Amino acid sequence: MKTINVTKSFLPNKKEYFSYLEKIWATGWLTNNGQLTQELEKRLKKFLGVKYLFLVNNGTIALQIAIKSLEKDERDEIITTPFSYVATTSSIVWEGYKPVFADIDQDSLMIDPKEIERKITKKTRAILATHIFGYSANVKNIEKIAKKNNIEVIYDVAHTFGSKYKEKSLVSYGDISIISFHATKVFHTVEGGAIITNDKKLAHKIEYMRNFGHNGQYEYWGIGINGKISEFHSAMGLVNLNYIKKIISQRKKFSKLYDKLLANKSFISKILFDKNCKTNYSYYPIIFDSEKKLLEVIERLNKKNIYPRRYFYPSLSELPYIKNQKMPISENIACRIVCLPLFHDISNEEIKSIVNEIY
């Protein structure tokens, strides 16, 4: 019986990819800001409509560099969402800040701006919000709060490559946005990510921080890390970028089929995403009316070799290194939400067989 996982990586035509590998063999340049990396950065900046974009080796390093780029002072708290992948919170802790959670909105599942305002203190250094499942957080209100309190906004846009808010790329909002190009994402470089900003001063800092702090070969601007991406990964990105519109179009078609087939399931609720957002259809999440029902359905699907994912589970407020931050909405949703299989070449028949097990 064929296995159907929650996602499947897109792989381009091998000849197209190998044509870029020929260039690597011709130059002998494997990493360290090679020609293919420079070309991919240029194409991504144009595709996304942003001034500065720096490729890095994964989305977590992107988060860590973004947080590290903040000017450290006596303020040591970053307000963030409890409903995200663990890297959002772990990166804050890793960089020596304290994550302060603001609970999510019941309908959109995004960080609630009213809760952000409630959590701001004199120790607040920044807001780190996540756009989830290919849709937009409340960028208008979040940035209004940040401006009022003179703090920066970092957006985790790992899920939203190609998504737009009011016809503007989601990665262009905030002081910094970070994105993942992991193999499971709509657009991928196998492993990789990027840091995006429209601020020249921040761009200068990010550029040297991803490369050990180098200023030329023998001098240093400041502290840095090895965040470089290889030419092999950039080659995959260059090829995959040619297919991104087709990939998103296919995912849209399959998402609409799910919508149609699940419309009469009274024990399932859909998320009320912002209608101003044009999504990339990166995931297909559904919320059950109870955790018991969710587990029953997952068990039936697993017996058919179908593997959805509880995403995001658990709520990050329940991490072992997070103390005394109960988030009732996030914790409740995390127990009842699951992402169904969705990828570029899933078939209509496979989707129908998945839905048939949801009763």
C-alpha positions as CSV (number, residue, x, y, z in Angstrom):
1,M,0.0,0.0,0.0
2,K,1.4,3.4,-1.0
3,T,2.4,5.7,1.8
4,I,1.0,9.2,1.8
5,N,2.8,11.6,4.1
6,V,1.6,15.1,5.2
7,T,4.0,16.6,2.6
8,K,6.3,15.6,-0.3
9,S,9.2,17.5,-1.6
10,F,9.1,18.8,-5.1
11,L,12.0,17.5,-7.2
12,P,12.7,19.2,-10.6
13,N,13.8,17.6,-13.8
14,K,17.2,16.0,-13.2
15,K,18.7,17.4,-16.4
16,E,17.9,21.0,-15.3
17,Y,19.5,20.5,-12.0
18,F,22.5,18.8,-13.4
19,S,23.1,21.7,-15.8
20,Y,23.7,23.9,-12.7
21,L,26.0,21.3,-11.3
22,E,28.1,21.5,-14.4
23,K,28.7,25.1,-13.6
24,I,29.9,24.1,-10.1
25,W,32.3,21.6,-11.5
26,A,33.6,24.2,-14.0
27,T,34.4,26.8,-11.4
28,G,35.3,24.5,-8.5
29,W,33.4,27.0,-6.2
30,L,31.3,25.0,-3.8
31,T,30.3,27.5,-1.1
32,N,31.2,31.0,0.2
33,N,28.8,33.2,-1.7
34,G,29.4,31.6,-5.1
35,Q,27.9,32.6,-8.5
36,L,24.8,30.5,-8.1
37,T,24.1,31.8,-4.6
38,Q,24.4,35.4,-5.9
39,E,22.2,34.6,-8.8
40,L,19.5,33.0,-6.6
41,E,19.6,36.0,-4.2
42,K,19.1,38.4,-7.1
43,R,16.2,36.4,-8.6
44,L,14.5,36.0,-5.2
45,K,14.7,39.8,-4.5
46,K,13.0,40.4,-7.8
47,F,10.4,37.7,-7.2
48,L,9.6,38.9,-3.7
49,G,9.9,42.6,-4.3
50,V,12.4,43.3,-1.5
51,K,15.6,45.4,-1.2
52,Y,17.9,43.0,0.7
53,L,17.8,39.2,1.0
54,F,20.5,37.0,2.4
55,L,20.5,33.3,1.8
56,V,21.5,31.2,4.8
57,N,21.8,27.5,5.5
58,N,18.5,27.0,7.3
59,G,15.5,28.9,8.7
60,T,16.7,28.4,12.3
61,I,20.0,30.2,11.7
62,A,18.0,32.9,9.9
63,L,15.9,33.3,13.1
64,Q,19.0,33.4,15.3
65,I,20.8,36.0,13.2
66,A,17.6,38.1,13.1
67,I,17.3,38.1,16.9
68,K,21.1,38.6,17.3
69,S,20.9,41.7,15.1
70,L,18.8,43.5,17.7
71,E,20.8,46.0,19.7
72,K,21.2,44.3,23.1
73,D,20.3,46.5,26.1
74,E,18.6,46.1,29.5
75,R,15.4,45.0,27.8
76,D,15.5,41.2,27.5
77,E,11.9,40.1,26.6
78,I,10.6,39.2,23.2
79,I,6.8,38.9,22.8
80,T,5.9,35.9,20.6
81,T,3.3,33.4,19.7
82,P,2.8,30.0,21.5
83,F,1.4,28.6,18.2
84,S,4.3,28.1,15.9
85,Y,7.1,25.6,15.3
86,V,9.5,25.1,18.2
87,A,12.4,27.0,16.5
88,T,10.5,30.3,16.9
89,T,10.7,30.0,20.7
90,S,14.0,28.1,21.0
91,S,15.8,30.7,19.0
92,I,14.7,33.4,21.4
93,V,16.0,31.4,24.4
94,W,19.2,30.4,22.5
95,E,20.0,34.0,21.9
96,G,19.6,34.9,25.6
97,Y,16.2,36.5,25.5
98,K,13.1,35.6,27.4
99,P,10.1,34.6,25.3
100,V,6.9,36.2,26.6
101,F,3.8,34.6,25.0
102,A,0.8,36.5,23.8
103,D,-2.1,34.1,23.2
104,I,-3.6,33.6,19.7
105,D,-6.8,34.8,18.2
106,Q,-9.5,32.1,18.4
107,D,-10.6,32.5,14.8
108,S,-7.3,33.1,12.8
109,L,-4.9,31.3,15.2
110,M,-2.4,34.1,14.7
111,I,-0.9,36.0,17.6
112,D,-3.6,38.4,19.0
113,P,-2.5,42.1,18.8
114,K,-4.7,42.8,21.9
115,E,-2.7,40.2,23.9
116,I,0.6,41.7,22.6
117,E,-0.4,45.1,23.9
118,R,-1.3,43.5,27.3
119,K,2.1,41.9,27.5
120,I,4.3,44.9,26.7
121,T,6.5,46.2,29.5
122,K,9.7,48.2,29.9
123,K,11.6,45.0,29.3
124,T,10.1,44.3,25.9
125,R,12.7,44.3,23.2
126,A,10.8,43.2,20.1
127,I,7.8,41.3,18.8
128,L,8.4,38.0,16.9
129,A,5.2,37.0,15.1
130,T,4.6,34.0,12.9
131,H,2.5,33.8,9.7
132,I,1.1,30.3,9.8
133,F,-0.1,27.9,7.1
134,G,0.6,30.3,4.3
135,Y,-1.6,33.1,5.7
136,S,-0.9,36.5,7.2
137,A,-0.9,37.6,10.9
138,N,-2.5,41.0,11.7
139,V,0.4,43.0,10.2
140,K,-1.4,46.3,10.4
141,N,-2.1,46.2,14.1
142,I,1.2,44.5,15.1
143,E,3.2,47.2,13.3
144,K,1.1,50.0,14.9
145,I,1.8,48.6,18.3
146,A,5.5,48.3,17.5
147,K,5.7,51.9,16.3
148,K,3.8,53.2,19.3
149,N,6.3,51.4,21.7
150,N,9.4,51.9,19.6
151,I,10.3,48.2,19.3
152,E,11.2,46.1,16.3
153,V,9.1,43.4,14.6
154,I,10.5,40.2,13.3
155,Y,8.2,38.0,11.2
156,D,8.7,34.2,10.9
157,V,7.4,33.7,7.4
158,A,8.6,30.1,7.1
159,H,5.2,29.0,5.7
160,T,4.5,31.8,3.3
161,F,6.8,31.9,0.3
162,G,4.7,33.4,-2.5
163,S,1.9,34.6,-0.2
164,K,0.8,38.2,-0.4
165,Y,-1.0,40.6,1.9
166,K,-2.9,43.3,-0.1
167,E,-0.8,42.4,-3.2
168,K,2.5,42.9,-1.3
169,S,4.8,40.0,-0.5
170,L,4.4,38.9,3.1
171,V,8.2,38.8,3.5
172,S,8.4,42.5,3.0
173,Y,6.6,43.4,6.3
174,G,8.3,44.2,9.6
175,D,11.9,45.2,10.3
176,I,13.1,41.7,9.4
177,S,11.5,38.6,8.0
178,I,13.0,35.2,8.0
179,I,12.0,32.3,5.8
180,S,12.7,28.6,5.6
181,F,13.6,26.8,2.4
182,H,13.6,23.4,4.0
183,A,12.7,20.4,1.7
184,T,9.1,20.3,3.1
185,K,8.4,23.9,2.1
186,V,6.5,25.1,-1.0
187,F,9.8,26.5,-2.3
188,H,12.9,24.7,-1.2
189,T,16.6,24.5,-1.6
190,V,16.7,21.1,0.2
191,E,18.1,22.9,3.3
192,G,18.2,26.6,3.5
193,G,16.5,29.8,4.4
194,A,16.8,33.6,4.0
195,I,16.8,36.8,6.0
196,I,14.9,39.7,4.4
197,T,14.9,43.4,5.3
198,N,14.3,46.8,3.6
199,D,16.6,48.5,6.1
200,K,20.1,49.3,4.9
201,K,21.7,49.4,8.4
202,L,20.2,46.1,9.3
203,A,21.2,44.6,5.9
204,H,24.8,45.5,6.6
205,K,24.8,43.8,10.0
206,I,23.0,40.7,8.7
207,E,25.5,40.4,5.8
208,Y,28.5,40.2,8.0
209,M,26.9,38.2,10.8
210,R,26.1,35.3,8.5
211,N,29.8,35.1,7.5
212,F,31.7,35.1,10.8
213,G,31.7,38.9,11.0
214,H,34.1,39.2,8.1
215,N,35.0,42.6,6.6
216,G,37.2,41.3,3.8
217,Q,39.7,38.5,4.4
218,Y,41.6,39.7,7.5
219,E,39.3,42.2,9.3
220,Y,36.0,41.9,11.1
221,W,33.0,44.2,11.4
222,G,31.8,42.4,14.5
223,I,30.6,39.0,15.8
224,G,29.2,36.5,13.3
225,I,28.4,32.9,12.7
226,N,28.6,30.4,9.8
227,G,25.3,30.8,8.1
228,K,26.4,30.3,4.5
229,I,24.5,28.2,2.0
230,S,26.3,26.0,-0.5
231,E,26.2,26.2,-4.3
232,F,24.5,22.8,-4.5
233,H,21.6,24.1,-2.5
234,S,21.4,27.3,-4.4
235,A,21.3,25.3,-7.7
236,M,18.2,23.5,-6.4
237,G,16.6,26.8,-5.6
238,L,17.3,28.2,-9.0
239,V,15.6,25.3,-10.7
240,N,12.7,25.1,-8.3
241,L,12.0,28.8,-8.7
242,N,11.0,28.2,-12.3
243,Y,8.2,25.9,-11.1
244,I,6.8,27.9,-8.1
245,K,3.7,29.3,-9.9
246,K,2.7,25.8,-11.1
247,I,3.4,24.3,-7.7
248,I,1.1,26.9,-6.0
249,S,-1.6,26.5,-8.6
250,Q,-1.6,22.7,-8.1
251,R,-1.8,23.1,-4.3
252,K,-4.7,25.5,-4.7
253,K,-6.6,23.0,-6.8
254,F,-6.2,20.2,-4.3
255,S,-7.0,22.5,-1.3
256,K,-10.3,23.5,-3.1
257,L,-11.1,19.8,-3.5
258,Y,-10.6,19.3,0.3
259,D,-12.9,22.3,0.9
260,K,-15.6,20.7,-1.2
261,L,-15.3,17.2,0.3
262,L,-15.1,18.3,3.9
263,A,-17.9,20.9,3.7
264,N,-20.5,18.7,5.4
265,K,-18.4,17.5,8.3
266,S,-20.0,19.2,11.3
267,F,-17.3,18.0,13.7
268,I,-14.6,20.0,11.8
269,S,-14.1,23.7,11.8
270,K,-12.1,25.8,9.4
271,I,-9.8,28.6,10.3
272,L,-10.9,32.2,9.5
273,F,-7.9,33.6,7.8
274,D,-7.6,37.2,6.7
275,K,-9.3,37.7,3.3
276,N,-6.7,40.3,2.3
277,C,-4.2,37.5,2.2
278,K,-3.4,35.6,-1.1
279,T,-2.1,32.3,0.2
280,N,0.4,29.9,-1.2
281,Y,-1.6,26.9,0.1
282,S,1.3,25.5,2.0
283,Y,-0.8,23.4,4.4
284,Y,-4.3,22.2,4.8
285,P,-5.2,22.4,8.5
286,I,-8.5,21.3,10.1
287,I,-9.7,21.6,13.7
288,F,-11.8,18.8,15.2
289,D,-14.3,19.4,18.0
290,S,-12.3,17.2,20.4
291,E,-8.9,15.6,20.8
292,K,-10.5,12.2,21.1
293,K,-12.1,12.6,17.6
294,L,-8.7,13.8,16.2
295,L,-6.9,10.8,17.5
296,E,-9.5,8.4,16.2
297,V,-9.2,9.8,12.7
298,I,-5.4,9.8,12.8
299,E,-5.5,6.1,13.9
300,R,-7.8,5.2,11.0
301,L,-5.6,7.1,8.5
302,N,-2.4,5.6,9.8
303,K,-3.8,2.1,9.3
304,K,-4.2,3.0,5.6
305,N,-0.6,4.3,5.5
306,I,-1.7,7.9,5.5
307,Y,0.2,10.2,7.8
308,P,-1.2,13.6,8.6
309,R,0.6,15.8,11.2
310,R,-0.5,17.4,14.4
311,Y,0.8,20.8,13.6
312,F,1.5,22.7,15.8
313,Y,1.6,20.4,18.7
314,P,2.1,20.9,21.6
315,S,1.5,24.6,22.2
316,L,5.0,26.1,22.8
317,S,3.8,27.3,26.2
318,E,4.1,23.7,27.3
319,L,7.7,23.3,26.4
320,P,9.8,22.0,29.4
321,Y,12.0,25.1,29.5
322,I,9.0,27.5,29.6
323,K,7.6,28.2,33.0
324,N,4.3,29.6,34.2
325,Q,2.9,30.8,30.9
326,K,-0.5,29.2,30.4
327,M,-2.0,30.0,27.0
328,P,-5.6,28.6,27.1
329,I,-6.5,29.2,23.4
330,S,-3.3,28.0,21.9
331,E,-3.2,24.9,24.2
332,N,-6.8,24.1,23.3
333,I,-6.3,24.4,19.6
334,A,-3.0,22.5,19.6
335,C,-4.9,19.5,20.9
336,R,-7.5,19.5,18.2
337,I,-5.7,20.6,15.0
338,V,-4.1,18.5,12.3
339,C,-2.7,19.1,8.8
340,L,-3.9,16.8,6.1
341,P,-1.6,15.6,3.3
342,L,-1.1,18.3,0.7
343,F,1.6,18.5,-2.0
344,H,2.1,19.3,-5.7
345,D,1.3,15.9,-7.1
346,I,-1.2,14.3,-4.7
347,S,-4.1,13.0,-6.7
348,N,-7.8,13.6,-6.5
349,E,-8.3,9.9,-5.7
350,E,-5.8,10.1,-2.8
351,I,-7.6,13.1,-1.4
352,K,-11.0,11.3,-1.6
353,S,-9.5,8.3,0.1
354,I,-8.3,10.5,3.0
355,V,-11.6,12.3,3.4
356,N,-13.4,8.9,3.4
357,E,-11.6,8.0,6.6
358,I,-12.7,11.2,8.3
359,Y,-16.1,10.3,9.8
